[in-house]
Amino acid sequence: MTVSTATAGTTAAGVPAGKLNRWDSPWLNPKFLIGFSMVASVALLGVIGPLFWNTDLARVATSPQNLPPPWSAGANALTEEIRQRQIVADGAAAAQSAAAAQPPPASSETTTAPTEKSSLTGGNPLQQSAAAAPTQASTSMTGGNPLAGGTAATGGNSATGSSSVTGGNPLAQSGQSSPATSESTASGSQTTSAAVQQSQGRSGPITNALGFGAPTWDHPFGTESNGRDMLAVVIVGAPRSLRVGLIAAGLGITVGILLGFTAGFMGGWVDNVIRTISDAVITIPSLAVLIVISAYVRQVSVENMAFLLALFAWSGPTRLIRAQVLTMRERGYVQMARLSGASTFDIMFKEMMPNLLPYLAASFTGNVSGAILAATGLEALGLGPTRIPTLGMTIFYSIRAAAILRGMWWWWGIPIAVLVIIFTGLFLMTVGLDEIANPRLRGARAQ
Amino acid sequence: MVGLTPGYVLRRLGMWLLTIWLGATIIFIIPRLSPGDPVAAMVSRLSAQSGYVEGSAAMIEAWRARFGLDGPILVQYWAYLRNVITFDLGFSLSSFPSRVDDMVVDALPWTLGLLTLATLISFVLGNLIGALLAWRRTPGWVRNLLPLTLTFTSIPFFMFGILLIYLFAFGLRWFPPSGAYSSTNPVGFNAGFILSVLHHGTLPALAIVITSMGFWALGMRGMMVTNEGEDYMILAEAKGLPQHRIFWSYGVRNSILPQVTALALNLGAIAGGATLVEYIFAYPGMGYLLYLGIVNTDYTLIQGIVFILIVGTATAVFILDLLYPLIDPRITYGKG
């Protein structure tokens, strides 16, 4: 992301000096256009995504658990490792059925177990890629292995599930001792339920020591521990985030325009009251108050969430518009319009509004970004809509299941990547709109 | 001290009181707008969790006394305001015998330390970067390198925090993933403990600094660019003043004023973002306490923390407002 110099003057390139081209509009700001296309591409994903991908996969337990994306580094090695384990497990199953028929051949048991152990420690790509895997996780891995080696395939499967539980917990407990109790129980119940689902699922999928399955192109972005397909989650969740932001910012800016113009035009005590209250509201940490609200109203729909966010989204635009109206009121063209008998309404919307437009747009995109940030923050704390998958909710589940320390980067990384595209796009739009509104910022780029 | 007229201080004090009153009132109204009886719902949820709650009658008593839920709403409101003014935040519901005030007092230093330090570093660094970006005499290579520091500007604090944990705590294992100090060191004023605190605090602070720096840099750049066209800059050049003097005393000095206003306006948002960072890093400050309150549906704890957060940001803004006339003597001549 180049914030200054690099994108200089591409709009005006090749245009003879002094001659205005009709393409040479300030609105063709490269930052604005790039940002807009980033946001639009996310919106487009939500529109055309359902046409080529089954969005039902965003529901719980519709996919196998813990599959990494097939394009990720080490995916091939993981596939190979799981194929090896499949062979070993089949061999163990065969040996057990043979053991049921004949007296125990202890030699075959002892030969299969070491080979599996070596394939585990040697072939685990995630352990190798992470320069040094956490010691607790690796000890619990080795703790889980003898079980997986000694028993048959189905028993080994549930054992790896429990090993992922113990792999997650010690790290969660490495934080504060008293807070960790609630968190570890949360992640414990999460992963045990996953383990239960896993054992109930298809006839025992083979997983590696971390509980990851073999990646397939059936799930191009991988799946998480609740059996959701990540691509489907993104397709369903991304437009929801955008919609929350658009509704909240739209409401906020509408109220802001009304109050800002009222304050700027009427002056006197009305101005004082509006300005004082909007200043006070700006100071209050909106996220904190929103947390109180959503803690009481546990079931929040996407629309209600947007309304809640709008409660705090109006003060910024109000301040901005009031300040602009105050300076514009003294400008020549407004005085002229007033002298020629234009109504207040006409002065507002025909004379002032067009000049306010870049400011309004910049304030709007900034507000959309702020609203999405607040919504994602609430969801990441577990206070969002619970039934529908949203991006923030996905981050919440991944944190609760200790996905960061289990190496499941795709679980939290993919929603964050989509959100970063949205935020960066909105940010570029805001910066571009600032340049459109303030020509001096444009001039600086050309230096 | 010229600008600090009594009228100005009084106006700002009024603003401070108004903000706190508004915040307290919002917190008072929310439970009353929500459907159902919060006290009954809470106690039933609590006894469902643990089978039997010791002293639940006393808890209901405390809760009712705290809000005076039997009296008319205005009486309740008055009692609530009186409690809040004396920082009597009531009992915690999840860890009953302890009081919210005590829990907040334990958590507050961590948040204050992390947030103050991170915000200060980010403000200073960001403004410096922004000023250098706009300054005409910045060496070319610096000017080309600086935009790189703004790469992460638009990413929310806590998402960047997750990335940092993955890279530096899980992958490279340079820093611990959570907590504020290691349990091996005795808590106290000794080198081991302080080092451990710094070691644990680096990642959370980095998450805030790197992502918020760009905001200040962009604002500062805009102001510097605007200022460079002003007549007093040309005069300073013509007088032959040394460049560093023009940069600091003419450019930065005039451009920093709106940035201080912006800092006051954004403190609320920064505090909100930092609570999420603490939650991600399990940092034992207000944000993590708030998360625990949410997990345990501890309404008194949530409300107490949010009230303290509102008081904290309002106070910080108040202090900034009082400092403002000192750096900009013109402020009292206007309407303020």
Interface residues (C-beta under 8 A of the other chain):
Chain A: M1 T2 V3 S4 T5 A6 A130 A131 A132 P134 L171 A172 S174 G175 Q176 S177 P179 A180 S182 E183 A186 T276 I277 D279 A280 V281 I282 T283 I284 P285 S286 L287 A288 V289 I291 V292 I293 A295 Y296 V297 S369 G370 L373 A374 T376 G377 A380 L381 G382 L383 I395 I399 I404 L405 G407 W409 W412 G413 I416 L419 V420 F423 T424 L426 F427 L428 V431 D434 N438 R440 L441 G443 A444 Q447
Chain B: M15 L18 T19 L22 G23 I26 I27 I30 P31 S34 P38 L133 A134 R136 R143 N144 L146 P147 L150 T151 T153 S154 I155 P156 F158 M159 I162 L163 I165 Y166 A169 F170 G171 L172 R173 P176 P177 S178 G179 A180 S183 G214 A217 L218 R221 G222 V225 T226 G229 A264 L265 L267 G268 A269 A271 G272 G273 T275 L276 Y279 I280 A282 P284 Y288 L290 Y291 L292 G293 I294 V295 N296 T297 Y299 I302 Q303 I305 V306 L309 I310 T313 A314 V317
